[in-house]
C-alpha cells in the first residue's frame, strides 16, 4: 500500500474513534435521563456499532499480510 493511502486510513480511523467516543458520551448521558427517547437511543447505539465495525475494517487494512 502507498504511504498516502496508509495516512488516509489512519486519518479516517482517528475521526471514527472520535465520533465513537462522542457517541459513547451522548448515550451515557441519555441513559441517565428519566425521560429517554428510546428510538433515538437505539439509533445512536446502532450508529456506534456501525462505527466500531468500520474501525475494525480499517484497522485490518493497516495490518500487513504475512505469508506463513
C-alpha positions in Angstrom: 0.0 0.0 0.0 1.2 3.5 -0.7 2.2 5.7 2.3 -0.5 8.3 1.3 -3.2 5.6 1.5 -2.0 4.5 4.9 -2.1 8.1 6.2 -5.6 8.5 4.9 -6.7 5.3 6.6 -5.1 6.5 9.9 -6.8 9.9 9.5 -10.2 8.1 8.9 -9.6 5.9 11.9 -8.9 8.9 14.1 -12.1 10.6 13.0 -14.1 7.4 13.6 -12.7 6.9 17.0 -13.5 10.5 18.0 -17.1 10.1 16.8 -17.4 6.7 18.5 -16.1 8.2 21.8 -18.5 11.2 21.4 -21.4 8.9 20.8 -20.5 6.9 23.9 -20.7 10.1 26.0 -24.1 11.1 24.5 -25.5 7.6 25.1 -24.3 7.6 28.7 -26.0 11.0 29.3 -29.2 9.9 27.7 -29.3 6.7 29.8 -29.3 8.9 33.0 -32.2 11.0 31.7 -35.5 9.8 33.3 -37.4 10.6 30.0 -35.4 8.6 27.5 -36.2 8.8 23.8 -35.8 5.0 23.2 -35.9 5.3 19.4 -33.1 8.0 19.3 -31.1 5.9 21.8 -31.4 2.8 19.7 -30.3 4.7 16.6 -27.3 6.1 18.4 -26.3 2.7 19.6 -26.7 1.3 16.1 -24.5 4.1 14.7 -21.9 3.4 17.4 -21.9 -0.3 16.4 -21.5 0.6 12.7 -18.5 2.9 13.6 -16.9 0.0 15.5 -17.3 -2.3 12.5 -15.8 0.3 10.2 -12.9 0.9 12.6 -12.2 -2.8 12.7 -12.2 -2.9 8.9 -9.8 0.0 8.6 -7.5 -1.5 11.2 -7.3 -4.7 9.3 -6.2 -2.7 6.2 -3.2 -1.4 8.3 -2.1 -4.9 9.3 0.4 -6.2 6.7 -0.3 -9.5 5.2 2.2 -12.1 6.4 2.8 -15.1 4.3 3.2 -18.2 6.5 
